[in-house]
Amino acid sequence: MDLNSASTVVLQVLTQATSQDTAVLKPAEEQLKQWETQPGFYSVLLNIFTNHTLDINVRWLAVLYFKNGIDRYWRRVAPHALSEEEKSTLRAGLITNFNEPINQIATQIAVLIAKVARLDCPRQWPELIPTLIESVKVQDDLRQHRALLTFYHVTKTLASKRLAADRKLFYDLASGIYSFACSLWNHHTDTFLQQVSSGNEATVLSSLERTLLSLKVLRKLTVNGFVEPHKNMEVMGFLHGIFERLKQFLECSRNIGTDNVCRDRLEKTIILFTKVLLDFLDQHPFSFTPLIQRSLEFSVSYVFTEVGEGVTFERFIVQCMNLIKMIVKNYAYKPSKNFEDSSPETLEAHKIKMAFFTYPTLTEICRRLVSHYFLLTEEELTMWEEDPEGFTVEETGGDSWKYSLRPCTEVLFIDIFHEYNQTLTPVLLEMMQTLQGPTNVEDMNALLIKDAVYNAVGLAAYELFDSVDFDQWFKNQLLPELQVIHNRYKPLRRRVIWLIGQWISVKFKSDLRPMLYEAICNLLQDQDLVVRIETATTLKLTVDDFEFRTDQFLPYLETMFTLLFQLLQQVTECDTKMHVLHVLSCVIERVNMQIRPYVGCLVQYLPLLWKQSEEHNMLRCAILTTLIHLVQGLGADSKNLYPFLLPVIQLSTDVSQPPHVYLLEDGLELWLVTLENSPCVTPELLRIFQNMSPLLELSSENLRTCFKIINGYIFLSSTEFLQTYAVGLCQSFCELLKEITTEGQVQVLKVVENALKVNPVLGPQMFQPILPCVFRGIIEGERYPVVMSTYLGVMGRVLLQNTSFFSSLLNEMAHKFNQEMDQLLGNMIEMWVDRMDNITQPERRKLSALALLSLLPSDNSVIQDKFCGIINISVEGLHDVMTEDTETGTYKDCMLMSHIEEPKVTEDEEPPTEQDKRKKMLALKDPVHTVSLQQFIYEKLKAQQELLGEQGFQSLMETVDTEIVTQLQEFLQGF
């Protein structure tokens, strides 16, 4: 591509590509895509985005195309890779001028230079770092800033490389430029500190920006640039100096307004200081040891004393708390139980920690956390009033402890209390003692202090196990507090029910649960929404607990379910609805079938909620979970839900619908439980199976559930199902078997085996294309025992239950192997006998014996030749299934079933599903459970004897080992 002639054309097309008109935009994008692989294209782009007179949007697009091209075409091994000559020219052009006036474009140029550096620096681009170092020294503000921005992005990218050779190169780079990076940072920092009081905001901001960028460079070099950073005096000097710099910057905040860009940049720089310390502690815990004392002193003074008043801000407090927490919890600083086994480094760090965390320090931290940081703030109380659901979501935010003050303080409290519980337990108990009895509703501060202390007692529940008689406290103090209905007491009502939830699995006498259920029923009718939501959470924890007893809960079930349903209708936020749905699901799961009388209202409401939640896939997941438990609780009655249930399953498991990404796993689970609990097949239920073929093509982690669903259809209605879907299913299976794991092959074959078991006539016909593969696997001696076992299970079904089909299969395979049928049959029997030990399931072992015995009586010389092996397997089968009747001294087949025995279901067990019942009915027709192996052997041997005559039969029996004959005679006594 000739640069001069091409520039105009490319510029024109880039201009068209910025158009809002798709008729202009699309052809332009296509043209640019074609040019991507043309030599010279990226040189043209470089000329365009470095030409500051051109339109900003066109230059922006040129940068993006260049950046994307690096990923695709810069590597030498890439298809259509750029030539070395062009790359050399581009590298030189990229670092000629650091004078980009537009911030966003400057950032993109810095990123793309870093991308090239990742691939080429230092070997192909040795001049990059020296050029950047020279450029950040220039006096021109713009050039200096852009060079520093690029320096940062290059350092960040090179630091992220993980191969040993790349890390060695970065270590060399860091050693070479660390002194310069430190002096650069100190220079910009000192300049900022001198200018901060000047009042010239633009100058201060410019200087602060350079301080921030140079600190970002130093962070990457310090954390990633040294194997043993504690041995480098400059590194440790920089780290020790951070604390003084932090103090200076925090003091600067007094001179900068609270609501401007400077303030934002200043806070970002302060936070970056703490990130350097946190990252260094994370990556180099032992190198951090000399910094432990100073870090703790600094953090504790700013967070837990008056030193921080007026200068600290929330994110800084959070970072300081995270620093304390990481030091307290760091495994590198924890000695072994046997001190002598600990490293000297660990013991040194532990000694520093123990010296710092004295009784007065720990007591002050604990008291300050509880009495200052745990107190509900004015903002929180206002949010409680104005947006109660938003308040509850804020309170239960997942992994927010790293960034948000309240969760962070609670996590720090838990960690410190766990580490130093012997010291802190008396402190917390004393705080509890001072709060006995009711609190004056007019004294809001006293109420909030009590709320904070109760919060601490809940968080430390496991540590306080031996120190608090919670049952007595519950009866004498907490229950009466729940009954105070004054509006100002609602923070305490909410805290007390939360506190009980924290203790429920720690220490709570089972006999007290009815009293708790009574309290929960009352609180679910509380006027305050936050109290009701918190009560629902405690209810979930209560029914989830392993000491939960259904009989205690049932008297309250109707009331609670009704009140929970009303709460579900009242709340409007997606997160809250999900939460209440999870509580309902949990209740339904625990009481199972006893929920039936009370679910009518929920069943009527869920379709409306499903419709309303079209844009909220996570809420829909919660609805699916609820439906799963509902179907399990309703059993066969779940058929009444089909008008709503089946379209939900259809949508959730349709991979052509975008929501399937979120809903598929729960949708498949719902599909499965619906089948398992279905009393009969319906056309709509059968029709949903059209979704299965694409699901099998996905070969995802949900494949196991898909196989269970297919089995569910086979057990539910094998004839209709196989006639409708077996052809397509067989094609899917044949494709799967080519590429699936051993476990997957077994799952496929089990489906075939179930189809043969349920429908011995139609099954073999429908899965005929798979059976030759099974036959071949047996003949060739499949090496995986579990696969071989399944092959033999499938072939055993065909041989025993559909003899004519087996004969036609044998004939087909004889043609394929170019062998005589008898010879092939003999090879199969021989392999079967040889691999019998691969079969571990008693049912399959008996099936093998029955199947091979079904070849008798026979005058076929090959079968007679294998007679010894057939008898060996038969006697093995007898050992597996025969049990001795101690009264009569005779043997009987323990696998025989003559009728369905209704099992006695205990409270902890799931009642049998409709599918369980179907499987039992099927067992009553299965030869494995209806044919006595003992009698079958006797009849087959007798028939063989009649066919051959006494002498011929005796000759045949002489081929069997005498010990096996003796065992056989023992089992056949009485016949």
NORJOCOR-V677803 format. One record per backbone hydrogen bond with DSSP energy under -1.0 kcal/mol. CO is the residue of the C=O (numbers start at 0). NH is the residue of the N-H. E is the energy in kcal/mol with one decimal. If there is no record, write none. Layout:
[[CO	NH	E] [CO	NH	E]]
This chain:
[[1	5	-2.8] [2	6	-2.2] [5	9	-3.1] [6	10	-2.6] [7	11	-2.1] [8	12	-2.3] [9	13	-2.9] [10	14	-2.1] [11	15	-2.1] [12	16	-2.1] [14	17	-1.0] [15	18	-1.6] [20	23	-1.2] [20	24	-3.0] [21	25	-2.5] [23	27	-1.2] [24	28	-2.4] [25	29	-2.2] [26	30	-2.3] [27	31	-2.4] [28	32	-2.2] [29	33	-1.9] [30	34	-1.7] [31	35	-1.1] [34	37	-2.5] [37	40	-1.9] [39	43	-1.9] [40	44	-2.1] [41	45	-2.2] [42	46	-2.0] [43	47	-2.0] [44	48	-2.9] [45	49	-1.4] [47	50	-1.3] [50	53	-1.6] [54	58	-2.2] [55	59	-2.8] [56	60	-2.1] [57	61	-2.2] [58	62	-2.3] [59	63	-2.1] [60	64	-2.5] [61	65	-2.2] [62	66	-2.9] [63	67	-2.7] [64	68	-1.8] [65	69	-1.3] [66	70	-1.0] [67	71	-1.2] [68	72	-3.3] [69	73	-1.4] [72	81	-2.5] [74	77	-1.2] [77	80	-1.4] [82	86	-2.4] [83	87	-2.3] [84	88	-2.0] [85	89	-2.8] [86	90	-2.8] [87	91	-2.0] [88	92	-2.3] [89	93	-2.3] [92	95	-1.1] [101	105	-2.6] [102	106	-2.5] [103	107	-1.8] [104	108	-2.5] [105	109	-2.3] [106	110	-2.3] [107	111	-2.5] [108	112	-2.3] [109	113	-2.0] [110	114	-2.0] [111	115	-2.1] [112	116	-2.5] [113	117	-2.2] [115	119	-2.7] [116	120	-2.5] [119	123	-2.0] [119	124	-1.3] [124	127	-1.5] [126	130	-2.1] [127	131	-2.4] [128	132	-2.7] [129	133	-2.3] [130	134	-2.4] [131	135	-2.0] [139	143	-2.7] [140	144	-2.5] [141	145	-2.7] [142	146	-2.4] [143	147	-2.2] [144	148	-2.7] [145	149	-2.2] [146	150	-2.8] [147	151	-2.4] [148	152	-2.1] [149	153	-2.7] [150	154	-2.4] [151	155	-2.9] [152	156	-2.1] [153	157	-2.7] [154	158	-2.2] [162	166	-2.6] [163	167	-2.3] [164	168	-1.9] [165	169	-2.1] [166	170	-2.6] [167	171	-2.2] [168	172	-2.4] [169	173	-3.2] [170	174	-2.4] [171	175	-1.9] [172	176	-2.0] [173	177	-1.7] [176	180	-2.8] [177	181	-2.6] [178	182	-2.5] [179	183	-2.8] [180	184	-2.3] [181	185	-2.9] [182	186	-2.4] [183	187	-2.3] [184	188	-2.7] [185	189	-2.8] [186	190	-2.3] [187	191	-2.4] [188	192	-2.6] [189	193	-2.0] [190	194	-1.9] [191	195	-1.9] [194	197	-2.5] [198	200	-1.2] [199	203	-2.5] [200	204	-2.8] [201	205	-2.2] [202	206	-2.4] [203	207	-2.6] [204	208	-2.4] [205	209	-1.5] [206	210	-2.0] [207	211	-2.6] [208	212	-2.3] [209	213	-2.6] [210	214	-2.0] [211	215	-2.0] [212	216	-1.9] [213	217	-2.1] [214	218	-2.4] [215	219	-1.7] [216	220	-2.2] [217	221	-3.0] [218	222	-2.5] [219	223	-2.2] [220	224	-1.6] [227	230	-2.1] [228	231	-1.9] [231	235	-2.2] [232	236	-2.5] [233	237	-2.6] [234	238	-2.4] [235	239	-2.7] [236	240	-1.9] [240	244	-2.2] [241	245	-3.1] [242	246	-1.9] [243	247	-2.2] [244	248	-2.8] [245	249	-2.8] [246	250	-2.3] [247	251	-1.8] [248	252	-1.0] [250	253	-1.7] [251	254	-2.0] [259	263	-1.7] [260	264	-2.6] [261	265	-2.9] [262	266	-2.5] [263	267	-2.1] [264	268	-2.2] [265	269	-2.4] [266	270	-2.5] [267	271	-2.1] [268	272	-1.9] [269	273	-1.6] [270	274	-2.1] [271	275	-2.1] [272	276	-1.6] [273	277	-2.6] [274	278	-3.1] [275	279	-2.4] [276	280	-2.5] [277	281	-2.1] [278	282	-2.6] [279	283	-2.9] [283	287	-1.6] [287	290	-2.8] [288	291	-1.6] [290	294	-2.8] [291	295	-2.7] [292	296	-2.6] [293	297	-2.8] [294	298	-2.8] [295	299	-2.7] [296	300	-2.1] [297	301	-2.1] [298	302	-2.0] [299	303	-2.9] [305	308	-1.7] [307	310	-1.7] [307	311	-2.2] [312	316	-2.2] [313	317	-2.5] [314	318	-2.2] [315	319	-2.5] [316	320	-2.5] [317	321	-2.4] [318	322	-1.9] [319	323	-2.3] [320	324	-2.8] [321	325	-2.6] [322	326	-1.7] [323	327	-2.7] [324	328	-2.7] [329	332	-1.4] [330	333	-1.6] [337	340	-2.3] [338	341	-1.7] [342	346	-2.3] [343	347	-2.3] [344	348	-2.2] [345	349	-2.7] [346	350	-2.3] [347	351	-2.0] [348	352	-2.3] [349	353	-2.8] [350	354	-2.2] [351	355	-1.7] [352	356	-3.0] [355	357	-2.4] [357	361	-2.9] [358	362	-2.7] [359	363	-2.4] [360	364	-2.6] [361	365	-2.8] [362	366	-2.8] [363	367	-2.7] [364	368	-2.7] [365	369	-2.3] [366	370	-3.3] [367	371	-1.9] [367	372	-1.6] [368	373	-1.9] [376	380	-2.5] [377	381	-2.5] [378	382	-2.4] [379	383	-2.6] [380	384	-1.8] [381	385	-2.9] [382	386	-3.4] [386	390	-2.2] [387	391	-2.0] [388	392	-2.1] [389	393	-2.3] [390	394	-2.2] [391	395	-1.4] [393	396	-1.2] [398	401	-1.0] [399	402	-1.6] [399	403	-2.9] [403	407	-1.9] [404	408	-2.7] [405	409	-2.0] [406	410	-2.4] [407	411	-2.4] [408	412	-2.4] [409	413	-2.4] [410	414	-2.5] [411	415	-2.7] [412	416	-2.8] [413	417	-2.4] [414	418	-2.2] [415	419	-2.5] [419	423	-2.2] [420	424	-2.6] [423	427	-2.3] [424	428	-2.7] [425	429	-2.2] [426	430	-1.8] [427	431	-2.2] [428	432	-2.5] [429	433	-1.6] [431	434	-1.9] [432	435	-1.2] [439	442	-1.5] [441	443	-1.2] [442	446	-2.0] [443	447	-2.3] [444	448	-2.3] [445	449	-2.3] [446	450	-2.3] [447	451	-2.2] [448	452	-2.4] [449	453	-2.7] [450	454	-1.9] [451	455	-2.0] [452	456	-2.4] [453	457	-2.1] [454	458	-2.5] [455	459	-2.1] [457	460	-1.3] [459	463	-1.9] [463	466	-1.5] [463	467	-1.6] [467	469	-1.6] [468	472	-2.3] [469	473	-3.0] [470	474	-2.1] [471	475	-3.1] [472	476	-2.3] [472	477	-2.3] [473	478	-2.8] [476	480	-1.4] [477	481	-1.8] [480	483	-1.2] [485	488	-1.4] [486	489	-1.5] [488	492	-2.2] [489	493	-2.7] [490	494	-2.1] [491	495	-3.1] [492	496	-2.0] [493	497	-1.7] [494	498	-2.8] [495	499	-2.4] [496	500	-1.6] [497	501	-1.7] [498	502	-1.6] [499	503	-1.5] [502	505	-1.5] [502	506	-2.7] [508	511	-1.7] [509	512	-1.6] [511	515	-1.8] [512	516	-3.1] [513	517	-2.2] [514	518	-2.0] [515	519	-2.8] [516	520	-2.4] [517	521	-1.8] [518	522	-2.7] [519	523	-2.3] [521	524	-1.4] [522	525	-1.9] [527	531	-1.7] [528	532	-2.5] [529	533	-2.5] [530	534	-2.2] [531	535	-2.1] [532	536	-1.6] [533	537	-2.0] [534	538	-2.3] [535	539	-2.0] [536	540	-2.1] [537	541	-2.1] [538	542	-2.6] [539	543	-1.9] [544	547	-1.8] [548	552	-1.3] [549	553	-2.5] [552	555	-2.0] [553	556	-1.2] [555	559	-2.7] [556	560	-2.9] [557	561	-2.3] [558	562	-2.4] [559	563	-2.9] [560	564	-2.2] [561	565	-2.1] [562	566	-2.2] [563	567	-2.5] [564	568	-1.9] [565	569	-1.8] [566	570	-2.5] [572	576	-2.5] [573	577	-2.4] [574	578	-2.1] [575	579	-2.7] [576	580	-2.6] [577	581	-2.3] [578	582	-1.8] [579	583	-2.6] [580	584	-2.9] [581	585	-2.3] [582	586	-2.3] [583	587	-2.7] [584	588	-2.7] [585	589	-2.0] [586	590	-2.2] [587	591	-1.9] [590	593	-2.0] [591	594	-2.0] [592	595	-1.6] [594	597	-2.3] [598	602	-2.9] [599	603	-1.8] [600	604	-1.6] [601	605	-2.5] [604	608	-2.2] [605	609	-2.9] [606	610	-2.0] [607	611	-2.4] [608	612	-1.5] [610	613	-1.1] [612	615	-1.9] [615	619	-1.9] [616	620	-2.0] [617	621	-1.7] [618	622	-2.1] [619	623	-2.5] [620	624	-2.3] [621	625	-2.2] [622	626	-2.6] [623	627	-2.3] [624	628	-1.9] [625	629	-2.5] [626	630	-3.0] [627	631	-2.0] [628	632	-2.2] [629	633	-2.7] [630	634	-2.0] [633	636	-1.7] [634	637	-1.9] [635	638	-1.7] [636	639	-2.0] [637	640	-1.9] [638	641	-1.4] [640	643	-1.8] [640	644	-3.3] [641	645	-2.1] [643	647	-1.4] [644	648	-2.3] [645	649	-2.8] [646	650	-2.4] [647	651	-2.4] [648	652	-1.8] [650	653	-1.1] [653	656	-2.1] [656	659	-1.9] [657	660	-1.6] [658	661	-1.6] [658	662	-2.2] [659	663	-2.3] [662	666	-3.1] [663	667	-2.9] [664	668	-1.8] [665	669	-2.5] [666	670	-2.4] [667	671	-2.5] [668	672	-2.4] [669	673	-2.2] [670	674	-2.1] [671	675	-2.6] [672	676	-1.6] [675	914	-2.5] [681	685	-2.4] [682	686	-2.0] [683	687	-1.5] [685	688	-1.1] [686	689	-2.0] [687	690	-2.6] [688	691	-2.0] [690	694	-1.0] [691	695	-2.3] [692	696	-1.6] [693	697	-1.2] [699	702	-1.7] [701	705	-2.0] [702	706	-2.3] [703	707	-1.9] [704	708	-2.2] [705	709	-2.3] [706	710	-2.6] [707	711	-2.2] [708	712	-2.0] [709	713	-2.1] [710	714	-2.6] [711	715	-1.9] [712	716	-3.0] [716	720	-2.4] [717	721	-2.9] [718	722	-2.6] [719	723	-1.7] [720	724	-3.0] [721	725	-2.0] [724	728	-2.6] [725	729	-2.9] [726	730	-1.8] [727	731	-2.3] [728	732	-2.6] [729	733	-2.5] [730	734	-1.9] [731	735	-2.6] [732	736	-2.9] [735	738	-1.3] [735	739	-1.9] [740	744	-2.5] [741	745	-2.1] [742	746	-1.9] [743	747	-2.4] [744	748	-2.7] [745	749	-2.2] [746	750	-1.6] [747	751	-1.8] [748	752	-2.9] [749	753	-2.7] [750	754	-2.3] [751	755	-2.2] [752	756	-2.2] [753	757	-3.0] [754	758	-2.5] [758	762	-2.8] [761	765	-2.7] [762	766	-2.3] [764	767	-1.0] [766	769	-1.6] [766	770	-1.1] [769	773	-1.4] [770	774	-2.8] [771	775	-2.9] [772	776	-2.1] [773	777	-1.8] [774	778	-2.6] [775	779	-2.8] [776	781	-2.6] [777	780	-1.2] [783	787	-2.7] [784	788	-2.8] [785	789	-1.5] [786	790	-2.7] [787	791	-2.5] [788	792	-1.8] [789	793	-2.6] [790	794	-2.8] [791	795	-2.3] [792	796	-1.6] [793	797	-1.8] [794	798	-2.9] [795	799	-2.4] [796	800	-2.8] [797	801	-2.0] [801	805	-2.1] [802	806	-2.3] [803	807	-1.9] [804	808	-2.5] [805	809	-2.7] [806	810	-2.2] [807	811	-2.3] [808	812	-2.6] [809	813	-2.2] [810	814	-1.7] [811	815	-1.8] [812	816	-2.8] [813	818	-2.4] [819	823	-2.3] [820	824	-2.7] [821	825	-2.6] [822	826	-2.1] [823	827	-2.2] [824	828	-2.6] [825	829	-2.3] [826	830	-2.3] [827	831	-2.6] [828	832	-2.7] [829	833	-2.2] [830	834	-2.4] [834	837	-2.0] [835	838	-1.6] [840	844	-2.1] [841	845	-2.5] [842	846	-2.4] [843	847	-2.4] [844	848	-1.8] [845	849	-2.7] [846	850	-3.0] [847	851	-2.6] [848	852	-2.3] [849	853	-1.5] [851	854	-1.3] [852	855	-2.2] [859	863	-2.5] [860	864	-2.1] [861	865	-1.3] [863	866	-1.2] [865	869	-2.0] [866	870	-2.5] [867	871	-2.3] [868	872	-2.4] [869	873	-2.1] [870	874	-2.7] [871	875	-2.3] [872	876	-2.5] [873	877	-2.1] [874	878	-2.3] [875	879	-1.7] [876	880	-2.1] [877	881	-2.7] [880	893	-3.1] [882	891	-2.3] [884	888	-2.9] [889	884	-3.7] [891	882	-2.7] [892	895	-1.2] [905	908	-1.3] [912	916	-1.9] [913	917	-2.3] [914	918	-2.7] [915	919	-1.7] [916	920	-2.3] [917	921	-2.5] [918	922	-2.0] [919	923	-1.1] [921	924	-1.9] [925	928	-1.7] [925	929	-1.3] [926	930	-2.5] [928	896	-3.0] [931	935	-2.8] [932	936	-2.6] [933	937	-2.0] [934	938	-2.9] [935	939	-2.3] [936	940	-2.8] [937	941	-2.5] [938	942	-2.4] [939	943	-2.3] [940	944	-2.5] [941	945	-2.3] [942	946	-1.9] [943	947	-2.3] [944	948	-2.4] [948	952	-2.6] [949	953	-2.4] [950	954	-2.1] [951	955	-1.7] [952	956	-2.6] [953	957	-1.7] [955	958	-1.4] [956	959	-1.7] [960	964	-2.2] [961	965	-2.4] [962	966	-2.2] [963	967	-2.6] [964	968	-2.5] [965	969	-2.0] [966	970	-2.1] [967	971	-1.8] [969	972	-1.1] [971	974	-1.9]]
